[in-house]
Amino acid sequence: MNDEQLLRYSRQIMLPSIGIEGQQRLLDSRVLIIGLGGLGSPAAMYLAAAGIGELVLADFDRVDLSNLQRQIAHTSERIGWPKTSSARQALQALNPEVRIRCLERQLDPDELQREVTRASVVLDCSDNFATRFAVNAACHRSRVPLVSGAAIRAEGQVSVFSGRPGGPCYQCLYPADGQADDSCTANGVLAPLVGIIGSIQATEAVKLLTGAGEPLDGRLLLLDALQMQWRSIRLAPDPHCPVCGDAARPASAGAALPHD
């Protein structure tokens, strides 16, 4: 770590739970972010600021005027840009030391699996169940920690699935055919809510990478933003889960989570 890095990350290095060793772990890490919308924007910005060595940004969408109410990595000047390119510009302005790789396409299952396997941690910031199930399955197969977030209307949730034997996965929470339209397009979303949830996802990623604190592994954190009430629920593995349950062993099948 050079003198400029020591100064840039000094307030984080001061934390006893992180220190120089923890900061070096962040610099040596690679984080895959699925979705650069309402959740992925703040998550990516805080992870870039925190000193993640490499961010891999996956999103095939383009910036739209309706995104700007909540997707803070993008600007009016970048309407029509690929979200990955728009986010890269914001992140490089914030921290030019971070290596950024953009995947401006919908990943097929094999490519998704390869990218997940290369990652230290995966953040699912998508906004649909098909993506969430696919990301969860890939993470479970590779035993790569998954930080899952979702936000709709004025409610948000975050959880961590470490892939440890005997622990739950994302699909334990939802049926494989759960296809309710829980997108912001159909239901709306409170703008600051996605910032809160995305920031928690970034926090959990930093904790996983540095060993600081206790991650939300096997717990579901729920926020009702209108009442500003939090709840934490302990998650149990589903023995019938097609990804991590008895029927899936020894060859794990797959699942995943959305983003806004």
C-alpha angles and dihedrals in degrees: 000000000000129000094262091053091047089055096042093052097031097115090053094043088055090068109099091218091058112024123152094311093054092046090052089053089055091050090051095048135097119210124193114209117196108203128016098211131100096327100030094051098063092033092054093045094051093045091050090049091048091057107255106176097224132011119196110200119201121187132122096195129101130228113269130187090245089060096062095076089076113359099092098181089071133068139200089255090059099052107137094026120122106265091234092056092045092050092047090056091052093046095047090051089052097045118002091187094070115097111227128195120186126210102193097182144066106274119231116224095264094049091046090052092050093050093047092049091053094050128093090208133001124216115202105206096157127127107222138065096234091061093042093052092047094048092047092052093049092048092048092051092050096038089233114151114253124207106199124195136174136174131184133163101334099327128093139178139192132186140164124224110192097184091235115157111269094018126117126258130208094265090059085074099052138035115255090243095048099134103156111150100248096159125130089237091065100034110021127231138228107251101226091045093073089050091055094048095042090049090052089051089054090048092052091049091053090049092050093048097046100033090238119152126333117309123221089257108159092359130104115213113203128193128195098193096188091059092028090227125148128203130185120204125191110229124219124203116252109232088206095051109131090218107043104005130103093274091056095057133137092007107046117217124201153270142154152186140240138239137205 
